[in-house]
C-alpha cells in the first residue's frame, strides 16, 4: 500500500505542474503579459516553464525527486505570495491555500522520498547490485 500510495501521490502532485507548464508553452505571449501585469519580469517565463514542466516530470517519474520536490515547494510558496495573496477575493484565497497545501505535499515528498516505484529507487537498487 505504501509503494502504490507514494506513486499515486507523486502523480497527483506533479500533474498540475506538467499541465500548467505545457499550457504556458502553448500560450506563451499571454502568460508573459500576465506575469508582467503582476510585476514579474516576462523574461523569467522560460525558467517558470522549466520549473513547472521539468520539475513536474521529475516528480512524476520519481527521478531526482527530493530536489525537484524542494524546488516545487519553493515555487508554490513564491507563486502563492506573488499571484494569490489577495485575501479579500475568496478565489484568490483558495488558490493561495492550494499552493500552500501543494508545498506541504512536496515537503513530505522531500522528507520521505519517492517510494519504491520510482526511478530514484531503481537507481539505488541498481547501484546496490553493482557494488555487491
C-alpha positions, 0 to 999 in steps of 0.5 A, a space after each residue: 500500500 505504501 509503494 502504490 500510495 507514494 506513486 499515486 501521490 507523486 502523480 497527483 502532485 506533479 500533474 498540475 505542474 506538467 499541465 500548467 507548464 505545457 499550457 504556458 508553452 502553448 500560450 506563451 505571449 499571454 502568460 508573459 503579459 500576465 506575469 508582467 501585469 503582476 510585476 514579474 519580469 516576462 523574461 523569467 517565463 522560460 525558467 517558470 516553464 522549466 520549473 513547472 514542466 521539468 520539475 513536474 516530470 521529475 516528480 512524476 517519474 520519481 527521478 531526482 525527486 527530493 530536489 525537484 520536490 524542494 524546488 516545487 515547494 519553493 515555487 508554490 510558496 513564491 507563486 502563492 505570495 506573488 499571484 494569490 495573496 489577495 485575501 479579500 477575493 475568496 478565489 484568490 484565497 483558495 488558490 493561495 491555500 492550494 499552493 500552500 497545501 501543494 508545498 506541504 505535499 512536496 515537503 513530505 515528498 522531500 522528507 520521505 522520498 519517492 517510494 519504491 516505484 520510482 526511478 530514484 529507487 531503481 537507481 539505488 537498487 541498481 547501484 546496490 547490485 553493482 557494488 555487491 
